[in-house]
Amino acid sequence: MSILPTKDNERISWSLNFESEFPSLADILGFNDVEETALLNDSMAMRHAILTAQAGAAFSKSCTAYKNAMLGGVGENQLTPDPPAFTPPAAPPVAVDAGIIERLSRAMSRAKLSPAYTETIGEELMIEKPPADAAIPTDAKTPVKATSLTGSIVRLDWIKGKFDGVFIDSQRNDETEWTRLDFDMRSPYEDTRPPLVAGKPEERRYRLRYFIDNQAVGAWSDVVVVITLP
């Protein structure tokens, strides 16, 4: 089992700390210069991969908002949004092979077996105790409040807690199947889709479910129902 964190944001914090602390401890723990450099490169590459995925998720959300804005709204006063642009994180200085977590985990396990290893060193490297994820109750679900705004916009207020965000499913009017609308990582979320019939109110139903590292956890929220305002 990995002794590194399992959540992406925690891995980012771990990597930044590792790159700060490990250079002064590598020799003490029995790592030569080549091994030290390789592990530092792995750490930077891990962080870059996570940041790239997060930037891609944010860009996907911007694209959805752009599409909804372009397809919705009528009238001469309707503003035309600029297309979103993807901004990737700066590339790491050295390309590395896949398998970063296994290499870093093996290295940290080796460090803990060093005669020079101490609890203090473990705390400095953030490896003294395996990160224990608090058990997520199987019935964990967010409360949701839906508010109709003019222009057929619906605002969803929810509570983030210790989770990364929520998946949002919806139904409209007589639809019976749930459709994945979007995901959100910061409340509130605004549904800016145009109505199915221009200028007409419609019933929208929503359910939300927490996720951690893009994996759904807990249970679906209670369904909230709202009538849009044209």
SVG drawing of the C-alpha trace seen along z (x, -y; Angstrom):
<svg xmlns="http://www.w3.org/2000/svg" viewBox="-44 -45 69 47">
<polyline fill="none" stroke="black" stroke-width="0.4" points="0.0,0.0 1.2,-3.5 2.4,-5.6 1.8,-8.7 -1.5,-10.6 -4.3,-9.3 -6.1,-12.5 -4.8,-14.7 -4.7,-18.0 -2.9,-16.2 -0.4,-14.8 0.3,-18.3 1.0,-19.5 3.2,-16.4 5.2,-16.9 6.0,-20.6 7.1,-19.6 9.1,-16.7 11.0,-18.9 11.8,-21.3 12.9,-18.8 14.3,-15.7 17.5,-17.3 18.9,-17.9 17.9,-14.4 18.7,-12.2 22.3,-11.6 21.5,-10.9 18.9,-8.3 21.3,-6.6 20.2,-8.0 22.9,-8.9 22.8,-12.0 21.3,-10.2 18.6,-8.7 17.8,-12.0 17.5,-13.8 15.3,-11.0 12.9,-11.2 12.7,-15.0 11.9,-14.7 9.2,-12.1 7.7,-14.4 7.5,-17.4 6.1,-15.2 3.4,-13.8 2.3,-17.4 2.3,-18.4 0.1,-15.4 -2.4,-16.3 -2.4,-20.0 -2.9,-19.1 -6.0,-17.0 -7.4,-19.8 -6.8,-22.4 -8.5,-20.1 -11.5,-19.7 -11.8,-23.4 -11.5,-24.0 -14.2,-21.4 -16.5,-23.3 -15.7,-26.6 -16.5,-25.0 -19.9,-23.8 -20.7,-27.3 -19.6,-28.8 -21.8,-26.3 -24.8,-27.1 -24.3,-30.9 -24.0,-30.6 -27.0,-28.4 -29.2,-30.3 -30.6,-33.8 -32.2,-35.9 -32.5,-39.5 -30.2,-42.4 -28.9,-42.9 -27.6,-39.3 -23.8,-39.4 -21.6,-37.0 -19.0,-35.3 -15.4,-34.8 -14.5,-31.2 -12.6,-29.7 -8.8,-29.1 -7.0,-26.1 -4.0,-27.1 -1.9,-24.1 0.5,-24.2 4.1,-24.7 5.8,-21.5 8.2,-19.7 11.9,-20.1 12.4,-16.4 10.1,-13.8 9.8,-10.6 8.3,-7.2 4.9,-6.1 4.7,-4.5 5.5,-7.5 3.5,-6.6 5.1,-3.2 8.6,-4.6 8.1,-7.3 6.3,-4.9 9.2,-2.3 11.7,-5.1 9.9,-6.3 9.5,-2.8 13.3,-2.4 13.9,-5.7 11.9,-4.4 14.2,-1.3 17.4,-3.5 19.3,-3.3 19.3,-7.1 15.6,-7.4 13.8,-9.0 10.2,-10.0 11.2,-13.7 12.6,-12.9 9.3,-11.1 7.3,-14.1 9.5,-16.4 8.9,-14.1 5.2,-13.6 5.6,-9.8 5.7,-9.0 2.1,-7.7 0.2,-6.5 -2.5,-9.1 -5.7,-7.7 -8.8,-8.8 -11.7,-9.3 -14.4,-6.8 -17.0,-8.3 -20.5,-7.3 -22.4,-5.5 -25.3,-7.9 -23.3,-11.1 -25.2,-13.6 -25.3,-17.3 -28.3,-19.5 -29.4,-21.4 -31.4,-24.6 -32.6,-25.6 -33.5,-29.2 -35.0,-30.4 -33.4,-33.5 -34.6,-35.5 -33.4,-34.4 -34.3,-30.7 -31.2,-30.4 -31.3,-28.2 -28.9,-28.6 -28.0,-25.6 -26.6,-26.1 -24.9,-23.1 -22.4,-22.4 -18.9,-21.2 -17.7,-19.8 -14.6,-17.6 -15.4,-16.5 -13.8,-17.7 -17.2,-18.6 -20.4,-17.3 -21.8,-15.7 -25.0,-17.3 -27.8,-15.4 -31.0,-16.9 -34.3,-16.2 -36.6,-18.7 -40.4,-18.7 -41.5,-15.1 -38.1,-13.6 -37.8,-10.4 -34.0,-9.6 -31.4,-11.5 -28.8,-13.3 -25.4,-14.4 -25.5,-18.2 -22.1,-19.1 -19.9,-18.9 -19.1,-21.7 -16.3,-22.3 -17.5,-25.5 -21.0,-26.4 -23.2,-27.9 -23.6,-26.4 -25.7,-28.2 -27.6,-26.2 -27.6,-28.6 -29.2,-26.2 -31.8,-27.8 -35.3,-26.5 -36.6,-23.7 -39.2,-26.1 -37.9,-29.6 -39.6,-32.1 -41.5,-29.5 -41.1,-28.4 -40.2,-24.7 -39.8,-22.4 -36.3,-21.3 -35.3,-18.6 -31.8,-18.2 -29.9,-15.7 -26.3,-16.0 -23.7,-13.5 -20.4,-14.1 -17.1,-13.0 -13.5,-12.7 -10.8,-12.4 -13.5,-12.1 -15.0,-9.1 -18.6,-9.3 -19.0,-8.8 -22.0,-8.8 -25.6,-9.0 -27.6,-11.1 -29.1,-14.2 -32.8,-14.6 -34.3,-15.7 -35.1,-19.4 -37.7,-20.8 -37.9,-24.3 -39.9,-26.2 -37.8,-28.5 -38.5,-32.2 -38.2,-33.3"/>
</svg>
